[in-house]
Amino acid sequence: MTTPREDTAVDVASLSFEQARDELVRVVAELEQGAPTLEHSLELWTRGEALAARCEEWLLGAKRRLDAARPTDDAKEA
């Protein structure tokens, strides 16, 4: 796994939902185990926040696509 120092916000933007989710799981597990320094913990936290936001972007995008694909109430009545 790469460390937060090796990753950038640009990298997060290019991740698929699955990649972001899997890395987020790893970051959370590492935080739960306790990082060796406060600085490393803060880097992990920052990376986790970016990954969570990326996952949310994917999920909101999927919801918008599903909503757009559903027939509207007007179309159901016709």
C-alpha positions in Angstrom: 0.0 0.0 0.0 1.2 3.5 -0.7 1.5 5.9 2.1 -0.6 9.1 2.2 2.6 11.1 1.5 2.9 9.3 -1.9 -0.7 9.9 -2.8 -2.2 13.2 -4.0 -5.8 14.6 -4.2 -5.5 14.2 -8.0 -5.0 10.5 -7.5 -8.2 10.2 -5.5 -10.1 11.9 -8.3 -9.1 9.2 -10.7 -10.1 6.2 -8.5 -13.0 4.0 -9.3 -15.6 3.6 -6.5 -14.2 0.1 -5.7 -10.6 1.4 -5.6 -11.5 4.3 -3.3 -13.7 2.1 -1.1 -10.9 -0.5 -0.7 -8.3 2.0 0.1 -10.6 3.7 2.6 -11.1 0.4 4.4 -7.3 0.0 4.6 -6.9 3.6 5.9 -9.6 3.1 8.6 -8.0 -0.2 9.7 -4.6 1.5 10.0 -6.1 4.4 12.0 -7.8 1.9 14.3 -4.5 0.1 14.9 -2.9 3.4 15.8 -0.4 5.2 13.6 3.1 5.6 14.9 3.0 9.4 15.0 0.4 12.1 15.2 1.5 13.5 11.8 1.0 10.1 10.2 -2.5 9.8 11.8 -3.4 13.2 10.4 -2.2 12.2 6.9 -4.2 9.1 7.1 -7.3 11.0 8.3 -6.9 13.5 5.5 -6.5 10.7 2.9 -9.6 9.0 4.4 -11.7 12.1 4.1 -10.7 12.5 0.4 -11.5 8.8 -0.2 -14.8 9.1 1.5 -15.7 12.1 -0.5 -14.8 10.3 -3.7 -17.0 7.4 -2.8 -19.8 9.8 -2.1 -19.3 11.4 -5.5 -19.6 8.0 -7.2 -22.7 7.1 -5.1 -24.5 10.4 -5.8 -23.7 10.1 -9.5 -25.1 6.6 -9.5 -28.3 7.8 -7.8 -28.7 10.7 -10.3 -28.4 8.1 -13.2 -31.0 5.9 -11.6 -33.3 8.7 -10.9 -32.9 9.9 -14.5 -33.7 6.4 -15.8 -36.9 6.0 -13.7 -40.1 7.1 -15.4 -41.6 10.3 -13.9 -45.1 10.3 -12.4 -46.3 12.0 -15.6 -45.0 9.3 -17.8 -46.6 6.6 -15.6 -50.0 8.2 -16.0 -49.8 8.4 -19.8 
